[in-house]
Amino acid sequence: MPVYEDVLSSVRSIRKLKGIDNINVLLASWDDPRYGDRAYEVLDKALRHLQRIHDAVVRASGNDPLPEELCRRVLDELGLAGMNMNPLIARSFKASLKVRDMQDLLKDQ
């Protein structure tokens, strides 16, 4: 589960990494080292995952639930119902609420 306070900054950071030519090794905090083309695949996967989280938050926030309920709903939708809720995860979901009107986070801004 990625942890972030600004989902758009996270998207921009990953895009910036993708813009680096000839990555030899990617040392991401969330994954094992990835080499060469595999590094770019992992970055693409990370972007898609951020979009998936954002979509789940938008759907779960329909009637403005309390933060704990929102967190529970999103974890359920992502198939992570067994994961313990914690403030870091809740903060990440709250970051998507700030840009709830944006359907596609990956569209060039």
ChimeraX commands (.cxc) that place a marker at each C-alpha (Angstrom):
marker #1 position 0.00,0.00,0.00 radius 0.5
marker #1 position 1.64,3.25,-1.05 radius 0.5
marker #1 position 1.71,5.99,1.55 radius 0.5
marker #1 position 1.46,9.61,0.44 radius 0.5
marker #1 position -0.01,12.94,1.45 radius 0.5
marker #1 position -0.38,14.37,-2.04 radius 0.5
marker #1 position -1.44,11.87,-4.68 radius 0.5
marker #1 position -0.71,14.26,-7.55 radius 0.5
marker #1 position 2.85,14.83,-6.30 radius 0.5
marker #1 position 3.28,11.07,-6.15 radius 0.5
marker #1 position 2.11,10.75,-9.76 radius 0.5
marker #1 position 4.47,13.55,-10.84 radius 0.5
marker #1 position 7.41,11.93,-9.01 radius 0.5
marker #1 position 6.85,8.57,-10.64 radius 0.5
marker #1 position 6.53,10.22,-14.05 radius 0.5
marker #1 position 9.78,12.07,-13.45 radius 0.5
marker #1 position 11.51,8.76,-12.72 radius 0.5
marker #1 position 10.01,7.27,-15.88 radius 0.5
marker #1 position 11.55,10.16,-17.81 radius 0.5
marker #1 position 15.06,9.08,-16.90 radius 0.5
marker #1 position 16.71,7.28,-19.80 radius 0.5
marker #1 position 18.42,3.94,-19.29 radius 0.5
marker #1 position 17.63,3.25,-15.66 radius 0.5
marker #1 position 20.08,0.60,-14.50 radius 0.5
marker #1 position 18.42,-0.18,-11.17 radius 0.5
marker #1 position 15.31,1.12,-9.42 radius 0.5
marker #1 position 15.44,1.00,-5.64 radius 0.5
marker #1 position 11.84,1.67,-4.68 radius 0.5
marker #1 position 10.77,1.74,-1.07 radius 0.5
marker #1 position 7.86,-0.56,-1.84 radius 0.5
marker #1 position 9.55,-3.28,-3.87 radius 0.5
marker #1 position 12.66,-5.35,-4.54 radius 0.5
marker #1 position 15.35,-3.81,-6.77 radius 0.5
marker #1 position 14.33,-3.79,-10.44 radius 0.5
marker #1 position 16.76,-3.62,-13.32 radius 0.5
marker #1 position 16.57,-2.11,-16.80 radius 0.5
marker #1 position 13.21,-2.34,-18.57 radius 0.5
marker #1 position 11.69,-4.03,-15.53 radius 0.5
marker #1 position 12.15,-0.74,-13.63 radius 0.5
marker #1 position 9.90,1.07,-16.11 radius 0.5
marker #1 position 7.29,-1.70,-15.87 radius 0.5
marker #1 position 7.21,-1.31,-12.08 radius 0.5
marker #1 position 6.77,2.46,-12.41 radius 0.5
marker #1 position 3.86,1.96,-14.82 radius 0.5
marker #1 position 2.33,-0.52,-12.40 radius 0.5
marker #1 position 2.71,1.99,-9.55 radius 0.5
marker #1 position 0.87,4.66,-11.55 radius 0.5
marker #1 position -1.98,2.26,-12.35 radius 0.5
marker #1 position -2.16,1.30,-8.67 radius 0.5
marker #1 position -2.43,4.94,-7.59 radius 0.5
marker #1 position -5.28,5.39,-10.07 radius 0.5
marker #1 position -6.99,2.24,-8.76 radius 0.5
marker #1 position -6.77,3.53,-5.18 radius 0.5
marker #1 position -8.10,6.92,-6.26 radius 0.5
marker #1 position -11.04,5.31,-8.09 radius 0.5
marker #1 position -11.89,3.24,-4.99 radius 0.5
marker #1 position -11.75,6.32,-2.76 radius 0.5
marker #1 position -14.01,8.30,-5.07 radius 0.5
marker #1 position -16.58,5.49,-5.18 radius 0.5
marker #1 position -16.42,4.92,-1.41 radius 0.5
marker #1 position -16.78,8.61,-0.59 radius 0.5
marker #1 position -20.20,9.01,-2.20 radius 0.5
marker #1 position -22.10,10.02,0.93 radius 0.5
marker #1 position -19.13,11.54,2.78 radius 0.5
marker #1 position -18.50,8.80,5.36 radius 0.5
marker #1 position -16.41,9.35,8.44 radius 0.5
marker #1 position -12.66,8.74,7.91 radius 0.5
marker #1 position -12.69,5.28,9.52 radius 0.5
marker #1 position -15.66,4.18,7.42 radius 0.5
marker #1 position -14.06,5.53,4.25 radius 0.5
marker #1 position -10.86,3.66,5.03 radius 0.5
marker #1 position -12.79,0.44,5.68 radius 0.5
marker #1 position -14.78,0.78,2.45 radius 0.5
marker #1 position -11.71,1.45,0.32 radius 0.5
marker #1 position -9.76,-1.44,1.82 radius 0.5
marker #1 position -12.77,-3.70,1.15 radius 0.5
marker #1 position -13.00,-2.55,-2.47 radius 0.5
marker #1 position -9.27,-3.06,-3.02 radius 0.5
marker #1 position -9.55,-6.58,-1.64 radius 0.5
marker #1 position -7.49,-5.66,1.41 radius 0.5
marker #1 position -10.23,-6.05,4.01 radius 0.5
marker #1 position -7.91,-7.94,6.33 radius 0.5
marker #1 position -5.34,-5.14,6.38 radius 0.5
marker #1 position -5.33,-3.13,9.56 radius 0.5
marker #1 position -6.47,0.43,9.16 radius 0.5
marker #1 position -3.91,2.94,10.31 radius 0.5
marker #1 position -3.38,6.70,10.11 radius 0.5
marker #1 position -0.91,6.44,7.20 radius 0.5
marker #1 position -3.37,4.55,5.01 radius 0.5
marker #1 position -6.20,6.88,6.00 radius 0.5
marker #1 position -4.02,9.89,5.11 radius 0.5
marker #1 position -3.32,8.44,1.68 radius 0.5
marker #1 position -7.03,7.95,1.03 radius 0.5
marker #1 position -7.71,11.48,2.25 radius 0.5
marker #1 position -5.21,12.75,-0.34 radius 0.5
marker #1 position -7.45,11.37,-3.07 radius 0.5
marker #1 position -10.43,13.14,-1.56 radius 0.5
marker #1 position -8.66,16.46,-2.13 radius 0.5
marker #1 position -8.78,15.79,-5.88 radius 0.5
marker #1 position -12.04,13.83,-5.95 radius 0.5
marker #1 position -13.20,15.78,-9.01 radius 0.5
marker #1 position -10.32,14.41,-11.08 radius 0.5
marker #1 position -11.33,11.12,-12.62 radius 0.5
marker #1 position -8.03,10.39,-14.35 radius 0.5
marker #1 position -4.95,11.15,-12.28 radius 0.5
marker #1 position -2.73,9.87,-15.05 radius 0.5
marker #1 position -3.96,12.32,-17.66 radius 0.5
marker #1 position -1.37,14.98,-18.37 radius 0.5
marker #1 position -2.02,17.98,-16.18 radius 0.5
marker link #1:1,2 radius 0.2
marker link #1:2,3 radius 0.2
marker link #1:3,4 radius 0.2
marker link #1:4,5 radius 0.2
marker link #1:5,6 radius 0.2
marker link #1:6,7 radius 0.2
marker link #1:7,8 radius 0.2
marker link #1:8,9 radius 0.2
marker link #1:9,10 radius 0.2
marker link #1:10,11 radius 0.2
marker link #1:11,12 radius 0.2
marker link #1:12,13 radius 0.2
marker link #1:13,14 radius 0.2
marker link #1:14,15 radius 0.2
marker link #1:15,16 radius 0.2
marker link #1:16,17 radius 0.2
marker link #1:17,18 radius 0.2
marker link #1:18,19 radius 0.2
marker link #1:19,20 radius 0.2
marker link #1:20,21 radius 0.2
marker link #1:21,22 radius 0.2
marker link #1:22,23 radius 0.2
marker link #1:23,24 radius 0.2
marker link #1:24,25 radius 0.2
marker link #1:25,26 radius 0.2
marker link #1:26,27 radius 0.2
marker link #1:27,28 radius 0.2
marker link #1:28,29 radius 0.2
marker link #1:29,30 radius 0.2
marker link #1:30,31 radius 0.2
marker link #1:31,32 radius 0.2
marker link #1:32,33 radius 0.2
marker link #1:33,34 radius 0.2
marker link #1:34,35 radius 0.2
marker link #1:35,36 radius 0.2
marker link #1:36,37 radius 0.2
marker link #1:37,38 radius 0.2
marker link #1:38,39 radius 0.2
marker link #1:39,40 radius 0.2
marker link #1:40,41 radius 0.2
marker link #1:41,42 radius 0.2
marker link #1:42,43 radius 0.2
marker link #1:43,44 radius 0.2
marker link #1:44,45 radius 0.2
marker link #1:45,46 radius 0.2
marker link #1:46,47 radius 0.2
marker link #1:47,48 radius 0.2
marker link #1:48,49 radius 0.2
marker link #1:49,50 radius 0.2
marker link #1:50,51 radius 0.2
marker link #1:51,52 radius 0.2
marker link #1:52,53 radius 0.2
marker link #1:53,54 radius 0.2
marker link #1:54,55 radius 0.2
marker link #1:55,56 radius 0.2
marker link #1:56,57 radius 0.2
marker link #1:57,58 radius 0.2
marker link #1:58,59 radius 0.2
marker link #1:59,60 radius 0.2
marker link #1:60,61 radius 0.2
marker link #1:61,62 radius 0.2
marker link #1:62,63 radius 0.2
marker link #1:63,64 radius 0.2
marker link #1:64,65 radius 0.2
marker link #1:65,66 radius 0.2
marker link #1:66,67 radius 0.2
marker link #1:67,68 radius 0.2
marker link #1:68,69 radius 0.2
marker link #1:69,70 radius 0.2
marker link #1:70,71 radius 0.2
marker link #1:71,72 radius 0.2
marker link #1:72,73 radius 0.2
marker link #1:73,74 radius 0.2
marker link #1:74,75 radius 0.2
marker link #1:75,76 radius 0.2
marker link #1:76,77 radius 0.2
marker link #1:77,78 radius 0.2
marker link #1:78,79 radius 0.2
marker link #1:79,80 radius 0.2
marker link #1:80,81 radius 0.2
marker link #1:81,82 radius 0.2
marker link #1:82,83 radius 0.2
marker link #1:83,84 radius 0.2
marker link #1:84,85 radius 0.2
marker link #1:85,86 radius 0.2
marker link #1:86,87 radius 0.2
marker link #1:87,88 radius 0.2
marker link #1:88,89 radius 0.2
marker link #1:89,90 radius 0.2
marker link #1:90,91 radius 0.2
marker link #1:91,92 radius 0.2
marker link #1:92,93 radius 0.2
marker link #1:93,94 radius 0.2
marker link #1:94,95 radius 0.2
marker link #1:95,96 radius 0.2
marker link #1:96,97 radius 0.2
marker link #1:97,98 radius 0.2
marker link #1:98,99 radius 0.2
marker link #1:99,100 radius 0.2
marker link #1:100,101 radius 0.2
marker link #1:101,102 radius 0.2
marker link #1:102,103 radius 0.2
marker link #1:103,104 radius 0.2
marker link #1:104,105 radius 0.2
marker link #1:105,106 radius 0.2
marker link #1:106,107 radius 0.2
marker link #1:107,108 radius 0.2
marker link #1:108,109 radius 0.2
view
